[in-house]
């Protein structure tokens, strides 16, 4: 049923906007509750029989990441690190490799930076 009364139309539109605002607030609250929910502790309580296995897997992953970190320290080529990055599947591995690439690039930039000298001494020593 169509209404010709402008005041009634305004009330209907404001009621619709209020409902939409409430729905948005509910959605935001749901997202916030999901975002800050402590997942790991609840997972351990729900699945206690698999907890030792998951802990062992975490320890193995930490050992593998430590070995990878040592391996990355020995690599001095950004190209090699980039190849490793493309081949890596795990997020943590990729994170370590990206950090190693950033470190190498920073070292390269530091090596290219001119050393602070007084006056034109640096120019004369190059000539």
C-alpha positions in Angstrom: 0.0 0.0 0.0 1.5 3.3 -1.1 1.4 6.3 1.2 1.2 9.8 0.0 1.9 11.4 3.4 5.5 12.7 3.4 5.8 12.5 7.2 4.9 8.9 7.2 7.4 8.1 4.5 10.1 9.9 6.6 9.2 7.7 9.6 9.4 4.6 7.5 12.8 5.5 6.0 14.1 6.4 9.5 12.8 3.1 10.9 14.6 1.2 8.0 17.8 3.1 8.6 17.6 2.3 12.3 17.1 -1.4 11.6 20.1 -1.4 9.2 22.2 0.4 11.8 21.2 -2.2 14.5 22.0 -5.0 12.0 25.5 -3.5 11.3 26.2 -3.2 15.1 25.2 -6.9 15.6 27.5 -7.9 12.7 30.4 -5.9 14.2 29.9 -7.4 17.6 29.9 -10.9 16.1 33.1 -10.2 14.2 34.7 -8.7 17.3 33.8 -11.7 19.4 35.2 -14.1 16.8 38.4 -12.0 16.3 39.3 -11.9 20.0 38.2 -15.4 21.0 41.1 -17.4 22.6 41.1 -20.3 20.1 44.1 -22.3 21.3 43.0 -22.8 24.9 39.5 -23.9 23.9 41.0 -26.2 21.3 43.1 -28.0 23.9 40.1 -28.5 26.2 37.9 -29.8 23.3 40.4 -32.3 22.0 42.6 -33.4 24.8 43.6 -36.8 23.3 45.2 -35.0 20.3 47.0 -32.4 22.4 50.3 -34.3 22.9 50.4 -35.0 19.2 49.8 -31.3 18.2 52.4 -30.2 20.8 54.9 -32.6 19.2 54.1 -31.3 15.8 54.6 -27.7 17.0 58.0 -28.6 18.5 59.0 -30.3 15.2 57.9 -27.2 13.3 59.9 -25.0 15.6 63.0 -27.2 15.1 62.5 -27.1 11.3 62.2 -23.3 11.4 65.4 -23.0 13.5 67.3 -25.1 11.0 65.9 -23.0 8.2 66.9 -19.9 9.9 70.5 -21.2 10.2 70.4 -22.1 6.5 69.2 -18.7 5.6 72.1 -17.0 7.5 74.5 -18.8 5.1 72.8 -17.6 1.9 74.2 -14.3 0.6 72.2 -14.0 -2.6 68.8 -12.4 -2.9 68.0 -14.5 -6.0 68.5 -17.7 -4.0 66.3 -16.5 -1.2 63.7 -15.5 -3.8 63.7 -19.0 -5.2 63.3 -20.4 -1.7 60.5 -18.0 -1.1 58.6 -19.2 -4.2 59.1 -22.8 -3.2 58.1 -22.4 0.5 54.6 -23.5 1.4 54.3 -22.6 5.1 53.6 -19.1 6.3 56.3 -19.2 8.9 58.9 -20.3 6.4 57.9 -17.5 4.0 58.1 -15.1 6.9 61.6 -16.1 7.8 62.7 -15.9 4.1 61.2 -12.5 3.6 63.0 -11.3 6.8 66.3 -12.7 5.4 65.8 -10.9 2.1 65.1 -7.6 3.9 68.2 -8.1 5.9 70.4 -8.8 2.9 69.0 -5.8 1.0 69.6 -3.5 4.1 73.2 -4.8 4.2 73.6 -4.1 0.5 72.3 -0.6 0.9 74.6 0.0 3.9 77.5 -1.3 1.9 76.7 1.1 -1.0 76.3 4.2 1.3 79.2 6.5 1.3 81.1 6.8 4.6 80.9 10.1 6.3 84.1 12.1 5.6 85.0 15.8 6.1 85.0 18.0 3.1 86.3 16.7 -0.3 88.6 14.0 1.0 86.3 11.3 -0.3 86.3 12.8 -3.8 90.1 13.2 -3.9 90.7 9.6 -2.8 88.5 8.3 -5.6 90.3 10.3 -8.3 
